[in-house]
Amino acid sequence: MPVSAQLDHHRAAHEMQVAIYRAMTPQKRLEQALRMNRTMRDLMAAGFRDREPTWSEAQVRRAVADRILHARTG
């Protein structure tokens, strides 16, 4: 797929996603955000477990918390 077609597809998908979120009630948006947060934490923990198989669950939880606490954007 050419780059311009990919950009159009991404733009259209983003616009559709925004429309879906705007149609949700505030409660549903909050529930979705909490599900997404839980999924992100689960995936991050799985990555730490894969890279550090000797770590205890407490160490994994701490690593996830540290990664989130020290995350940077932009």
mmCIF file of the N, C-alpha and C atoms, coordinates in Angstrom:
data_MODEL
# 
_entry.id   MODEL 
# 
loop_
_atom_site.group_PDB 
_atom_site.id 
_atom_site.type_symbol 
_atom_site.label_atom_id 
_atom_site.label_alt_id 
_atom_site.label_comp_id 
_atom_site.label_asym_id 
_atom_site.label_entity_id 
_atom_site.label_seq_id 
_atom_site.pdbx_PDB_ins_code 
_atom_site.Cartn_x 
_atom_site.Cartn_y 
_atom_site.Cartn_z 
_atom_site.occupancy 
_atom_site.B_iso_or_equiv 
_atom_site.pdbx_formal_charge 
_atom_site.auth_seq_id 
_atom_site.auth_comp_id 
_atom_site.auth_asym_id 
_atom_site.auth_atom_id 
_atom_site.pdbx_PDB_model_num 
ATOM 1   N N  . MET A 1 1  ? 0.846   -1.174  0.000  1.00 0.00 ? 1  MET A N  1 
ATOM 2   C CA . MET A 1 1  ? 0.000   0.000   0.000  1.00 0.00 ? 1  MET A CA 1 
ATOM 3   C C  . MET A 1 1  ? 0.897   1.245   0.000  1.00 0.00 ? 1  MET A C  1 
ATOM 4   N N  . PRO A 1 2  ? 0.647   2.185   -0.901 1.00 0.00 ? 2  PRO A N  1 
ATOM 5   C CA . PRO A 1 2  ? 1.450   3.415   -0.923 1.00 0.00 ? 2  PRO A CA 1 
ATOM 6   C C  . PRO A 1 2  ? 1.308   4.200   0.378  1.00 0.00 ? 2  PRO A C  1 
ATOM 7   N N  . VAL A 1 3  ? 2.325   4.983   0.676  1.00 0.00 ? 3  VAL A N  1 
ATOM 8   C CA . VAL A 1 3  ? 2.343   5.743   1.925  1.00 0.00 ? 3  VAL A CA 1 
ATOM 9   C C  . VAL A 1 3  ? 1.126   6.654   2.028  1.00 0.00 ? 3  VAL A C  1 
ATOM 10  N N  . SER A 1 4  ? 0.756   7.324   0.956  1.00 0.00 ? 4  SER A N  1 
ATOM 11  C CA . SER A 1 4  ? -0.390  8.242   1.012  1.00 0.00 ? 4  SER A CA 1 
ATOM 12  C C  . SER A 1 4  ? -1.675  7.489   1.326  1.00 0.00 ? 4  SER A C  1 
ATOM 13  N N  . ALA A 1 5  ? -1.837  6.278   0.800  1.00 0.00 ? 5  ALA A N  1 
ATOM 14  C CA . ALA A 1 5  ? -3.022  5.469   1.095  1.00 0.00 ? 5  ALA A CA 1 
ATOM 15  C C  . ALA A 1 5  ? -3.019  5.032   2.551  1.00 0.00 ? 5  ALA A C  1 
ATOM 16  N N  . GLN A 1 6  ? -1.830  4.707   3.074  1.00 0.00 ? 6  GLN A N  1 
ATOM 17  C CA . GLN A 1 6  ? -1.724  4.332   4.484  1.00 0.00 ? 6  GLN A CA 1 
ATOM 18  C C  . GLN A 1 6  ? -2.113  5.501   5.379  1.00 0.00 ? 6  GLN A C  1 
ATOM 19  N N  . LEU A 1 7  ? -1.637  6.695   5.041  1.00 0.00 ? 7  LEU A N  1 
ATOM 20  C CA . LEU A 1 7  ? -1.975  7.880   5.831  1.00 0.00 ? 7  LEU A CA 1 
ATOM 21  C C  . LEU A 1 7  ? -3.470  8.148   5.792  1.00 0.00 ? 7  LEU A C  1 
ATOM 22  N N  . ASP A 1 8  ? -4.082  8.000   4.625  1.00 0.00 ? 8  ASP A N  1 
ATOM 23  C CA . ASP A 1 8  ? -5.534  8.188   4.509  1.00 0.00 ? 8  ASP A CA 1 
ATOM 24  C C  . ASP A 1 8  ? -6.276  7.174   5.366  1.00 0.00 ? 8  ASP A C  1 
ATOM 25  N N  . HIS A 1 9  ? -5.809  5.925   5.341  1.00 0.00 ? 9  HIS A N  1 
ATOM 26  C CA . HIS A 1 9  ? -6.438  4.870   6.130  1.00 0.00 ? 9  HIS A CA 1 
ATOM 27  C C  . HIS A 1 9  ? -6.318  5.176   7.623  1.00 0.00 ? 9  HIS A C  1 
ATOM 28  N N  . HIS A 1 10 ? -5.132  5.581   8.055  1.00 0.00 ? 10 HIS A N  1 
ATOM 29  C CA . HIS A 1 10 ? -4.913  5.904   9.473  1.00 0.00 ? 10 HIS A CA 1 
ATOM 30  C C  . HIS A 1 10 ? -5.784  7.082   9.899  1.00 0.00 ? 10 HIS A C  1 
ATOM 31  N N  . ARG A 1 11 ? -5.871  8.086   9.030  1.00 0.00 ? 11 ARG A N  1 
ATOM 32  C CA . ARG A 1 11 ? -6.686  9.264   9.336  1.00 0.00 ? 11 ARG A CA 1 
ATOM 33  C C  . ARG A 1 11 ? -8.160  8.874   9.457  1.00 0.00 ? 11 ARG A C  1 
ATOM 34  N N  . ALA A 1 12 ? -8.638  8.055   8.529  1.00 0.00 ? 12 ALA A N  1 
ATOM 35  C CA . ALA A 1 12 ? -10.032 7.623   8.562  1.00 0.00 ? 12 ALA A CA 1 
ATOM 36  C C  . ALA A 1 12 ? -10.311 6.779   9.801  1.00 0.00 ? 12 ALA A C  1 
ATOM 37  N N  . ALA A 1 13 ? -9.383  5.899   10.147 1.00 0.00 ? 13 ALA A N  1 
ATOM 38  C CA . ALA A 1 13 ? -9.560  5.061   11.334 1.00 0.00 ? 13 ALA A CA 1 
ATOM 39  C C  . ALA A 1 13 ? -9.587  5.918   12.591 1.00 0.00 ? 13 ALA A C  1 
ATOM 40  N N  . HIS A 1 14 ? -8.710  6.911   12.642 1.00 0.00 ? 14 HIS A N  1 
ATOM 41  C CA . HIS A 1 14 ? -8.671  7.806   13.807 1.00 0.00 ? 14 HIS A CA 1 
ATOM 42  C C  . HIS A 1 14 ? -9.980  8.584   13.924 1.00 0.00 ? 14 HIS A C  1 
ATOM 43  N N  . GLU A 1 15 ? -10.463 9.102   12.824 1.00 0.00 ? 15 GLU A N  1 
ATOM 44  C CA . GLU A 1 15 ? -11.721 9.847   12.856 1.00 0.00 ? 15 GLU A CA 1 
ATOM 45  C C  . GLU A 1 15 ? -12.879 8.967   13.317 1.00 0.00 ? 15 GLU A C  1 
ATOM 46  N N  . MET A 1 16 ? -12.895 7.717   12.880 1.00 0.00 ? 16 MET A N  1 
ATOM 47  C CA . MET A 1 16 ? -13.942 6.790   13.300 1.00 0.00 ? 16 MET A CA 1 
ATOM 48  C C  . MET A 1 16 ? -13.839 6.504   14.797 1.00 0.00 ? 16 MET A C  1 
ATOM 49  N N  . GLN A 1 17 ? -12.613 6.304   15.268 1.00 0.00 ? 17 GLN A N  1 
ATOM 50  C CA . GLN A 1 17 ? -12.403 6.036   16.694 1.00 0.00 ? 17 GLN A CA 1 
ATOM 51  C C  . GLN A 1 17 ? -12.852 7.226   17.536 1.00 0.00 ? 17 GLN A C  1 
ATOM 52  N N  . VAL A 1 18 ? -12.521 8.436   17.116 1.00 0.00 ? 18 VAL A N  1 
ATOM 53  C CA . VAL A 1 18 ? -12.936 9.636   17.840 1.00 0.00 ? 18 VAL A CA 1 
ATOM 54  C C  . VAL A 1 18 ? -14.466 9.723   17.879 1.00 0.00 ? 18 VAL A C  1 
ATOM 55  N N  . ALA A 1 19 ? -15.116 9.434   16.757 1.00 0.00 ? 19 ALA A N  1 
ATOM 56  C CA . ALA A 1 19 ? -16.583 9.480   16.717 1.00 0.00 ? 19 ALA A CA 1 
ATOM 57  C C  . ALA A 1 19 ? -17.193 8.467   17.677 1.00 0.00 ? 19 ALA A C  1 
ATOM 58  N N  . ILE A 1 20 ? -16.605 7.291   17.759 1.00 0.00 ? 20 ILE A N  1 
ATOM 59  C CA . ILE A 1 20 ? -17.114 6.259   18.678 1.00 0.00 ? 20 ILE A CA 1 
ATOM 60  C C  . ILE A 1 20 ? -16.973 6.730   20.121 1.00 0.00 ? 20 ILE A C  1 
ATOM 61  N N  . TYR A 1 21 ? -15.814 7.274   20.471 1.00 0.00 ? 21 TYR A N  1 
ATOM 62  C CA . TYR A 1 21 ? -15.622 7.758   21.844 1.00 0.00 ? 21 TYR A CA 1 
ATOM 63  C C  . TYR A 1 21 ? -16.563 8.908   22.172 1.00 0.00 ? 21 TYR A C  1 
ATOM 64  N N  . ARG A 1 22 ? -16.772 9.802   21.226 1.00 0.00 ? 22 ARG A N  1 
ATOM 65  C CA . ARG A 1 22 ? -17.668 10.934  21.475 1.00 0.00 ? 22 ARG A CA 1 
ATOM 66  C C  . ARG A 1 22 ? -19.111 10.485  21.678 1.00 0.00 ? 22 ARG A C  1 
ATOM 67  N N  . ALA A 1 23 ? -19.474 9.381   21.067 1.00 0.00 ? 23 ALA A N  1 
ATOM 68  C CA . ALA A 1 23 ? -20.836 8.863   21.203 1.00 0.00 ? 23 ALA A CA 1 
ATOM 69  C C  . ALA A 1 23 ? -21.053 8.147   22.542 1.00 0.00 ? 23 ALA A C  1 
ATOM 70  N N  . MET A 1 24 ? -19.983 7.809   23.221 1.00 0.00 ? 24 MET A N  1 
ATOM 71  C CA . MET A 1 24 ? -20.083 7.104   24.503 1.00 0.00 ? 24 MET A CA 1 
ATOM 72  C C  . MET A 1 24 ? -20.501 8.067   25.611 1.00 0.00 ? 24 MET A C  1 
ATOM 73  N N  . THR A 1 25 ? -21.154 7.509   26.600 1.00 0.00 ? 25 THR A N  1 
ATOM 74  C CA . THR A 1 25 ? -21.445 8.296   27.794 1.00 0.00 ? 25 THR A CA 1 
ATOM 75  C C  . THR A 1 25 ? -20.137 8.482   28.567 1.00 0.00 ? 25 THR A C  1 
ATOM 76  N N  . PRO A 1 26 ? -20.070 9.477   29.432 1.00 0.00 ? 26 PRO A N  1 
ATOM 77  C CA . PRO A 1 26 ? -18.858 9.640   30.245 1.00 0.00 ? 26 PRO A CA 1 
ATOM 78  C C  . PRO A 1 26 ? -18.510 8.374   31.032 1.00 0.00 ? 26 PRO A C  1 
ATOM 79  N N  . GLN A 1 27 ? -19.528 7.693   31.544 1.00 0.00 ? 27 GLN A N  1 
ATOM 80  C CA . GLN A 1 27 ? -19.266 6.463   32.299 1.00 0.00 ? 27 GLN A CA 1 
ATOM 81  C C  . GLN A 1 27 ? -18.633 5.402   31.410 1.00 0.00 ? 27 GLN A C  1 
ATOM 82  N N  . LYS A 1 28 ? -19.135 5.250   30.187 1.00 0.00 ? 28 LYS A N  1 
ATOM 83  C CA . LYS A 1 28 ? -18.573 4.245   29.271 1.00 0.00 ? 28 LYS A CA 1 
ATOM 84  C C  . LYS A 1 28 ? -17.143 4.614   28.871 1.00 0.00 ? 28 LYS A C  1 
ATOM 85  N N  . ARG A 1 29 ? -16.881 5.912   28.675 1.00 0.00 ? 29 ARG A N  1 
ATOM 86  C CA . ARG A 1 29 ? -15.512 6.331   28.348 1.00 0.00 ? 29 ARG A CA 1 
ATOM 87  C C  . ARG A 1 29 ? -14.564 6.020   29.500 1.00 0.00 ? 29 ARG A C  1 
ATOM 88  N N  . LEU A 1 30 ? -15.018 6.265   30.726 1.00 0.00 ? 30 LEU A N  1 
ATOM 89  C CA . LEU A 1 30 ? -14.191 5.946   31.889 1.00 0.00 ? 30 LEU A CA 1 
ATOM 90  C C  . LEU A 1 30 ? -13.934 4.445   31.971 1.00 0.00 ? 30 LEU A C  1 
ATOM 91  N N  . GLU A 1 31 ? -14.973 3.640   31.782 1.00 0.00 ? 31 GLU A N  1 
ATOM 92  C CA . GLU A 1 31 ? -14.810 2.187   31.812 1.00 0.00 ? 31 GLU A CA 1 
ATOM 93  C C  . GLU A 1 31 ? -13.811 1.737   30.747 1.00 0.00 ? 31 GLU A C  1 
ATOM 94  N N  . GLN A 1 32 ? -13.901 2.319   29.549 1.00 0.00 ? 32 GLN A N  1 
ATOM 95  C CA . GLN A 1 32 ? -12.971 1.964   28.471 1.00 0.00 ? 32 GLN A CA 1 
ATOM 96  C C  . GLN A 1 32 ? -11.552 2.356   28.846 1.00 0.00 ? 32 GLN A C  1 
ATOM 97  N N  . ALA A 1 33 ? -11.386 3.544   29.405 1.00 0.00 ? 33 ALA A N  1 
ATOM 98  C CA . ALA A 1 33 ? -10.046 3.997   29.812 1.00 0.00 ? 33 ALA A CA 1 
ATOM 99  C C  . ALA A 1 33 ? -9.463  3.062   30.864 1.00 0.00 ? 33 ALA A C  1 
ATOM 100 N N  . LEU A 1 34 ? -10.269 2.636   31.800 1.00 0.00 ? 34 LEU A N  1 
ATOM 101 C CA . LEU A 1 34 ? -9.781  1.723   32.839 1.00 0.00 ? 34 LEU A CA 1 
ATOM 102 C C  . LEU A 1 34 ? -9.402  0.370   32.250 1.00 0.00 ? 34 LEU A C  1 
ATOM 103 N N  . ARG A 1 35 ? -10.201 -0.130  31.277 1.00 0.00 ? 35 ARG A N  1 
ATOM 104 C CA . ARG A 1 35 ? -9.851  -1.394  30.610 1.00 0.00 ? 35 ARG A CA 1 
ATOM 105 C C  . ARG A 1 35 ? -8.534  -1.252  29.844 1.00 0.00 ? 35 ARG A C  1 
ATOM 106 N N  . MET A 1 36 ? -8.378  -0.137  29.150 1.00 0.00 ? 36 MET A N  1 
ATOM 107 C CA . MET A 1 36 ? -7.141  0.082   28.390 1.00 0.00 ? 36 MET A CA 1 
ATOM 108 C C  . MET A 1 36 ? -5.932  0.178   29.317 1.00 0.00 ? 36 MET A C  1 
ATOM 109 N N  . ASN A 1 37 ? -6.112  0.837   30.457 1.00 0.00 ? 37 ASN A N  1 
ATOM 110 C CA . ASN A 1 37 ? -5.035  0.946   31.435 1.00 0.00 ? 37 ASN A CA 1 
ATOM 111 C C  . ASN A 1 37 ? -4.656  -0.427  31.969 1.00 0.00 ? 37 ASN A C  1 
ATOM 112 N N  . ARG A 1 38 ? -5.647  -1.246  32.283 1.00 0.00 ? 38 ARG A N  1 
ATOM 113 C CA . ARG A 1 38 ? -5.386  -2.597  32.797 1.00 0.00 ? 38 ARG A CA 1 
ATOM 114 C C  . ARG A 1 38 ? -4.661  -3.437  31.747 1.00 0.00 ? 38 ARG A C  1 
ATOM 115 N N  . THR A 1 39 ? -5.088  -3.325  30.498 1.00 0.00 ? 39 THR A N  1 
ATOM 116 C CA . THR A 1 39 ? -4.443  -4.074  29.421 1.00 0.00 ? 39 THR A CA 1 
ATOM 117 C C  . THR A 1 39 ? -2.993  -3.645  29.261 1.00 0.00 ? 39 THR A C  1 
ATOM 118 N N  . MET A 1 40 ? -2.742  -2.330  29.311 1.00 0.00 ? 40 MET A N  1 
ATOM 119 C CA . MET A 1 40 ? -1.378  -1.815  29.199 1.00 0.00 ? 40 MET A CA 1 
ATOM 120 C C  . MET A 1 40 ? -0.512  -2.363  30.324 1.00 0.00 ? 40 MET A C  1 
ATOM 121 N N  . ARG A 1 41 ? -1.026  -2.353  31.547 1.00 0.00 ? 41 ARG A N  1 
ATOM 122 C CA . ARG A 1 41 ? -0.258  -2.863  32.678 1.00 0.00 ? 41 ARG A CA 1 
ATOM 123 C C  . ARG A 1 41 ? 0.009   -4.363  32.542 1.00 0.00 ? 41 ARG A C  1 
ATOM 124 N N  . ASP A 1 42 ? -1.002  -5.116  32.097 1.00 0.00 ? 42 ASP A N  1 
ATOM 125 C CA . ASP A 1 42 ? -0.833  -6.566  31.906 1.00 0.00 ? 42 ASP A CA 1 
ATOM 126 C C  . ASP A 1 42 ? 0.225   -6.860  30.842 1.00 0.00 ? 42 ASP A C  1 
ATOM 127 N N  . LEU A 1 43 ? 0.177   -6.127  29.726 1.00 0.00 ? 43 LEU A N  1 
ATOM 128 C CA . LEU A 1 43 ? 1.163   -6.340  28.665 1.00 0.00 ? 43 LEU A CA 1 
ATOM 129 C C  . LEU A 1 43 ? 2.568   -5.962  29.121 1.00 0.00 ? 43 LEU A C  1 
ATOM 130 N N  . MET A 1 44 ? 2.661   -4.865  29.850 1.00 0.00 ? 44 MET A N  1 
ATOM 131 C CA . MET A 1 44 ? 3.965   -4.439  30.364 1.00 0.00 ? 44 MET A CA 1 
ATOM 132 C C  . MET A 1 44 ? 4.515   -5.482  31.337 1.00 0.00 ? 44 MET A C  1 
ATOM 133 N N  . ALA A 1 45 ? 3.670   -5.988  32.218 1.00 0.00 ? 45 ALA A N  1 
ATOM 134 C CA . ALA A 1 45 ? 4.104   -7.014  33.175 1.00 0.00 ? 45 ALA A CA 1 
ATOM 135 C C  . ALA A 1 45 ? 4.550   -8.280  32.443 1.00 0.00 ? 45 ALA A C  1 
ATOM 136 N N  . ALA A 1 46 ? 3.814   -8.669  31.413 1.00 0.00 ? 46 ALA A N  1 
ATOM 137 C CA . ALA A 1 46 ? 4.189   -9.856  30.639 1.00 0.00 ? 46 ALA A CA 1 
ATOM 138 C C  . ALA A 1 46 ? 5.562   -9.668  29.999 1.00 0.00 ? 46 ALA A C  1 
ATOM 139 N N  . GLY A 1 47 ? 5.833   -8.454  29.515 1.00 0.00 ? 47 GLY A N  1 
ATOM 140 C CA . GLY A 1 47 ? 7.147   -8.174  28.940 1.00 0.00 ? 47 GLY A CA 1 
ATOM 141 C C  . GLY A 1 47 ? 8.253   -8.283  29.970 1.00 0.00 ? 47 GLY A C  1 
ATOM 142 N N  . PHE A 1 48 ? 8.023   -7.742  31.167 1.00 0.00 ? 48 PHE A N  1 
ATOM 143 C CA . PHE A 1 48 ? 9.034   -7.858  32.227 1.00 0.00 ? 48 PHE A CA 1 
ATOM 144 C C  . PHE A 1 48 ? 9.236   -9.320  32.610 1.00 0.00 ? 48 PHE A C  1 
ATOM 145 N N  . ARG A 1 49 ? 8.153   -10.076 32.731 1.00 0.00 ? 49 ARG A N  1 
ATOM 146 C CA . ARG A 1 49 ? 8.289   -11.503 33.081 1.00 0.00 ? 49 ARG A CA 1 
ATOM 147 C C  . ARG A 1 49 ? 9.080   -12.253 32.020 1.00 0.00 ? 49 ARG A C  1 
ATOM 148 N N  . ASP A 1 50 ? 8.855   -11.919 30.761 1.00 0.00 ? 50 ASP A N  1 
ATOM 149 C CA . ASP A 1 50 ? 9.557   -12.580 29.665 1.00 0.00 ? 50 ASP A CA 1 
ATOM 150 C C  . ASP A 1 50 ? 11.047  -12.253 29.694 1.00 0.00 ? 50 ASP A C  1 
ATOM 151 N N  . ARG A 1 51 ? 11.372  -10.983 29.954 1.00 0.00 ? 51 ARG A N  1 
ATOM 152 C CA . ARG A 1 51 ? 12.780  -10.565 29.972 1.00 0.00 ? 51 ARG A CA 1 
ATOM 153 C C  . ARG A 1 51 ? 13.500  -10.922 31.261 1.00 0.00 ? 51 ARG A C  1 
ATOM 154 N N  . GLU A 1 52 ? 12.754  -11.024 32.344 1.00 0.00 ? 52 GLU A N  1 
ATOM 155 C CA . GLU A 1 52 ? 13.343  -11.289 33.665 1.00 0.00 ? 52 GLU A CA 1 
ATOM 156 C C  . GLU A 1 52 ? 12.610  -12.458 34.343 1.00 0.00 ? 52 GLU A C  1 
ATOM 157 N N  . PRO A 1 53 ? 12.807  -13.679 33.853 1.00 0.00 ? 53 PRO A N  1 
ATOM 158 C CA . PRO A 1 53 ? 12.035  -14.824 34.355 1.00 0.00 ? 53 PRO A CA 1 
ATOM 159 C C  . PRO A 1 53 ? 12.280  -15.165 35.828 1.00 0.00 ? 53 PRO A C  1 
ATOM 160 N N  . THR A 1 54 ? 13.337  -14.674 36.399 1.00 0.00 ? 54 THR A N  1 
ATOM 161 C CA . THR A 1 54 ? 13.622  -14.985 37.808 1.00 0.00 ? 54 THR A CA 1 
ATOM 162 C C  . THR A 1 54 ? 12.965  -13.993 38.768 1.00 0.00 ? 54 THR A C  1 
ATOM 163 N N  . TRP A 1 55 ? 12.371  -12.927 38.247 1.00 0.00 ? 55 TRP A N  1 
ATOM 164 C CA . TRP A 1 55 ? 11.760  -11.927 39.115 1.00 0.00 ? 55 TRP A CA 1 
ATOM 165 C C  . TRP A 1 55 ? 10.501  -12.457 39.783 1.00 0.00 ? 55 TRP A C  1 
ATOM 166 N N  . SER A 1 56 ? 10.293  -12.060 41.016 1.00 0.00 ? 56 SER A N  1 
ATOM 167 C CA . SER A 1 56 ? 9.044   -12.380 41.722 1.00 0.00 ? 56 SER A CA 1 
ATOM 168 C C  . SER A 1 56 ? 7.934   -11.467 41.192 1.00 0.00 ? 56 SER A C  1 
ATOM 169 N N  . GLU A 1 57 ? 6.694   -11.793 41.533 1.00 0.00 ? 57 GLU A N  1 
ATOM 170 C CA . GLU A 1 57 ? 5.568   -10.947 41.125 1.00 0.00 ? 57 GLU A CA 1 
ATOM 171 C C  . GLU A 1 57 ? 5.689   -9.552  41.729 1.00 0.00 ? 57 GLU A C  1 
ATOM 172 N N  . ALA A 1 58 ? 6.219   -9.474  42.932 1.00 0.00 ? 58 ALA A N  1 
ATOM 173 C CA . ALA A 1 58 ? 6.407   -8.168  43.559 1.00 0.00 ? 58 ALA A CA 1 
ATOM 174 C C  . ALA A 1 58 ? 7.403   -7.327  42.751 1.00 0.00 ? 58 ALA A C  1 
ATOM 175 N N  . GLN A 1 59 ? 8.454   -7.955  42.258 1.00 0.00 ? 59 GLN A N  1 
ATOM 176 C CA . GLN A 1 59 ? 9.444   -7.229  41.449 1.00 0.00 ? 59 GLN A CA 1 
ATOM 177 C C  . GLN A 1 59 ? 8.831   -6.777  40.125 1.00 0.00 ? 59 GLN A C  1 
ATOM 178 N N  . VAL A 1 60 ? 8.017   -7.633  39.546 1.00 0.00 ? 60 VAL A N  1 
ATOM 179 C CA . VAL A 1 60 ? 7.345   -7.283  38.289 1.00 0.00 ? 60 VAL A CA 1 
ATOM 180 C C  . VAL A 1 60 ? 6.404   -6.104  38.521 1.00 0.00 ? 60 VAL A C  1 
ATOM 181 N N  . ARG A 1 61 ? 5.593   -6.170  39.575 1.00 0.00 ? 61 ARG A N  1 
ATOM 182 C CA . ARG A 1 61 ? 4.671   -5.067  39.879 1.00 0.00 ? 61 ARG A CA 1 
ATOM 183 C C  . ARG A 1 61 ? 5.429   -3.771  40.108 1.00 0.00 ? 61 ARG A C  1 
ATOM 184 N N  . ARG A 1 62 ? 6.559   -3.844  40.795 1.00 0.00 ? 62 ARG A N  1 
ATOM 185 C CA . ARG A 1 62 ? 7.364   -2.659  41.063 1.00 0.00 ? 62 ARG A CA 1 
ATOM 186 C C  . ARG A 1 62 ? 7.945   -2.088  39.766 1.00 0.00 ? 62 ARG A C  1 
ATOM 187 N N  . ALA A 1 63 ? 8.404   -2.965  38.890 1.00 0.00 ? 63 ALA A N  1 
ATOM 188 C CA . ALA A 1 63 ? 8.961   -2.514  37.614 1.00 0.00 ? 63 ALA A CA 1 
ATOM 189 C C  . ALA A 1 63 ? 7.889   -1.823  36.770 1.00 0.00 ? 63 ALA A C  1 
ATOM 190 N N  . VAL A 1 64 ? 6.691   -2.369  36.763 1.00 0.00 ? 64 VAL A N  1 
ATOM 191 C CA . VAL A 1 64 ? 5.587   -1.741  36.029 1.00 0.00 ? 64 VAL A CA 1 
ATOM 192 C C  . VAL A 1 64 ? 5.290   -0.373  36.624 1.00 0.00 ? 64 VAL A C  1 
ATOM 193 N N  . ALA A 1 65 ? 5.187   -0.300  37.937 1.00 0.00 ? 65 ALA A N  1 
ATOM 194 C CA . ALA A 1 65 ? 4.903   0.973   38.601 1.00 0.00 ? 65 ALA A CA 1 
ATOM 195 C C  . ALA A 1 65 ? 6.000   1.993   38.314 1.00 0.00 ? 65 ALA A C  1 
ATOM 196 N N  . ASP A 1 66 ? 7.253   1.567   38.371 1.00 0.00 ? 66 ASP A N  1 
ATOM 197 C CA . ASP A 1 66 ? 8.370   2.474   38.092 1.00 0.00 ? 66 ASP A CA 1 
ATOM 198 C C  . ASP A 1 66 ? 8.325   2.973   36.648 1.00 0.00 ? 66 ASP A C  1 
ATOM 199 N N  . ARG A 1 67 ? 8.042   2.080   35.723 1.00 0.00 ? 67 ARG A N  1 
ATOM 200 C CA . ARG A 1 67 ? 7.987   2.471   34.310 1.00 0.00 ? 67 ARG A CA 1 
ATOM 201 C C  . ARG A 1 67 ? 6.898   3.508   34.089 1.00 0.00 ? 67 ARG A C  1 
ATOM 202 N N  . ILE A 1 68 ? 5.738   3.303   34.718 1.00 0.00 ? 68 ILE A N  1 
ATOM 203 C CA . ILE A 1 68 ? 4.637   4.258   34.564 1.00 0.00 ? 68 ILE A CA 1 
ATOM 204 C C  . ILE A 1 68 ? 4.972   5.577   35.251 1.00 0.00 ? 68 ILE A C  1 
ATOM 205 N N  . LEU A 1 69 ? 5.529   5.491   36.436 1.00 0.00 ? 69 LEU A N  1 
ATOM 206 C CA . LEU A 1 69 ? 5.854   6.696   37.208 1.00 0.00 ? 69 LEU A CA 1 
ATOM 207 C C  . LEU A 1 69 ? 6.866   7.574   36.470 1.00 0.00 ? 69 LEU A C  1 
ATOM 208 N N  . HIS A 1 70 ? 7.820   6.962   35.794 1.00 0.00 ? 70 HIS A N  1 
ATOM 209 C CA . HIS A 1 70 ? 8.896   7.708   35.154 1.00 0.00 ? 70 HIS A CA 1 
ATOM 210 C C  . HIS A 1 70 ? 8.717   7.845   33.640 1.00 0.00 ? 70 HIS A C  1 
ATOM 211 N N  . ALA A 1 71 ? 7.512   7.546   33.167 1.00 0.00 ? 71 ALA A N  1 
ATOM 212 C CA . ALA A 1 71 ? 7.247   7.640   31.719 1.00 0.00 ? 71 ALA A CA 1 
ATOM 213 C C  . ALA A 1 71 ? 7.302   9.102   31.281 1.00 0.00 ? 71 ALA A C  1 
ATOM 214 N N  . ARG A 1 72 ? 7.732   9.293   30.075 1.00 0.00 ? 72 ARG A N  1 
ATOM 215 C CA . ARG A 1 72 ? 7.783   10.628  29.498 1.00 0.00 ? 72 ARG A CA 1 
ATOM 216 C C  . ARG A 1 72 ? 7.037   10.600  28.154 1.00 0.00 ? 72 ARG A C  1 
ATOM 217 N N  . THR A 1 73 ? 6.425   11.705  27.820 1.00 0.00 ? 73 THR A N  1 
ATOM 218 C CA . THR A 1 73 ? 5.780   11.824  26.514 1.00 0.00 ? 73 THR A CA 1 
ATOM 219 C C  . THR A 1 73 ? 6.352   13.035  25.791 1.00 0.00 ? 73 THR A C  1 
ATOM 220 N N  . GLY A 1 74 ? 6.265   13.003  24.496 1.00 0.00 ? 74 GLY A N  1 
ATOM 221 C CA . GLY A 1 74 ? 6.683   14.156  23.678 1.00 0.00 ? 74 GLY A CA 1 
ATOM 222 C C  . GLY A 1 74 ? 8.136   14.278  23.464 1.00 0.00 ? 74 GLY A C  1 
# 
